[in-house]
Amino acid sequence: MGREKVLFKSEEKKSSVEIVSILRSIADRIEQGSMTLRQGDQEIVLEFPRQMTLELKVEDEQKKRKGTKRQLEIELEWYPGAGDSPAGVTIA
């Protein structure tokens, strides 16, 4: 089993309108082939291949004081540098 290293992390409360805008922007960047994430002094550039693994998961977690917390996780997986990335695309 491999080790996991967090390269970038962000967690913020957003309105559903803000979340929709962010998800649309992410979809556009995936379609264009790359995306730059920035927050403070953190920055990471992601190059997307034409094929990735998409995982969708919905979970319920019981919280003692607040009841049930539902989560929707959207996860994309790929191997960087596998040779399937479009060449010459730069998106900031």
N, C-alpha and C positions, 0 to 999 in steps of 0.2 A: 504494500500500500504506500502511495507517495505522500510526501508532505505538502501541505497547503500553505501558501504565502499570500497574504492579502496585499494587493498592489494599490488599491483605491477603495475607499468606503465612504458612503454618504447615506445618512438617514435623517429625513426631515418630514415634518407634517406639511402636507400640501392639500389644496382643494382638489376636487375631482376634475375641475376645469384645468388646473395647472398640471395635473398628472396626465391628462389626455394630451396636452400640448407637448410634454416631455416625451411621452411614448411615441407620438407622431414624429417628433424630431429624431428620436432614436431609430425608428423605422426608416426614415429618409437617409440617415447616415449609413445604416446597414446596406441599403440599396445602392448607395454611392461607393461603398467599399471601405470607409474608415470613419473614425470618430475620435475626437479629443475630449477627454473629461478633465475639467479643472475645478479645483476648490481650494482657495487659499494658495499655499505654495505647492500643493499636490497637482500633478498633471500626468496623464497617461494617454498615449495614442494607441488606438486599437485598429488593426487592419483585419477586415472581415473576409474570409474566403467565400466562395460561391455556395458551398454546402457546409452546414453546421448541424449539430444535434440540438433540437429544441425540446426542452422539458417543461411541462406545465404541471403544477402541483397545487392542490387546495388542501389545507389542513385546518382542523379545529383544535384549539388548545384551551383547556379549562383553567380559568383564573379564579382563585378563591374569592376575591372581593368584587371583581368586575364581570364574572360570568364567562361566556365563551368568546374567545378571540379567534377570528377567522383570518387566514392568510392565503393569498394567491402569490405563488412564486413563478416567475418566468425566468428560465435559465437557458443561456446559449453556451454551447461547448464546442471548441475546435482546438487544433494543434497549430500554434503560430509557426509560420515559415514552412508550412507543408506544401507550398508551391501552387496553391489554388487561389491566391489573392490577386485581385486585379492590379496591374502595374500602373504607377504614375498618378494614383489618386491621392490628393491631399485635401482634407477637410478639417477646418478648425472650428 
